[in-house]
């Protein structure tokens, strides 16, 4: 009977150790997933800012082109 009790106790301890190891692995995996998620969010934000600034510079360039075009026209027609 004594060997049976020790074996059961050892089995319980082993299961407990396995659970702890699994929880540590799960915790590490969740941390890694959260880190990856934050990197993706940051990348998307930077991409959106890049598109916004690109659009603004394009609009500014279009406005300048009109101003320069009319300025050239005025210069050529003023005696």
N, C-alpha and C positions, 0 to 999 in steps of 0.2 A: 504494500500500500504506500509506503514511504516513497518509493521510486515513482509511482504514479503522480503523487502530489508535486514532487520536484519537476517532473516532466511538464506538468500542466503549468506550473509557475514559470518555467523557462519558456514555454510556448507563449504565454501571455506577455512576458517581458519582450520576447522577440517580436511579437505583433506590435507592441507599443513602440519599439525601436523602429520598426518598418514604417509605422504611421508617422512618427516624427520625421523620419527621412523623407517620406512622401510629402509631408507638409512643407518641409524646407525646400524641396525641389519645386513644389507648386508655388511657393512664395517667390522663389528666385525667377521662375518662369513668368509670373504675373508682373514682377518688377521689370523684367525685360520687355514684356508686351507694353507696359505703360510707357517705358522709355521710347520704344519704337513709335508708339502712337504720338507722343509729344514731338518727335522728330518729323513725323508726317505732317502734323498740324503746322509746325513751324515752316516746313518746306512749302506747304500750300499758301500760308500767309505771305511768304516772300514772293512766290509766284504771282499772287494777286497784286501785290504792291508793284511788281515789275510790269504787269500788264497795265495798271493804272498810270504809272509814270510814262510808259510808252505811248499810251493814248494821249496823255496831256502834251507830251513833246510833239506828237504828230499834229495835234490841233494848233499848238503854238506856231509850229513851222508853217502850217497852211495859212494862218493869219498873217505871218510875216511875209509869205510869198505874195499875198494880195497887196500888202502895203508896199513892198518893193516894186511890184509890177506897176502899180499906179504911180509911184514916185518916178520910175523910169519914164513912164508915159508923159508925166508933167514936165520933166526935165527936157525931153526931146521936143515938146511943143512950146516951151517958153523961149522967147527970142533972146 
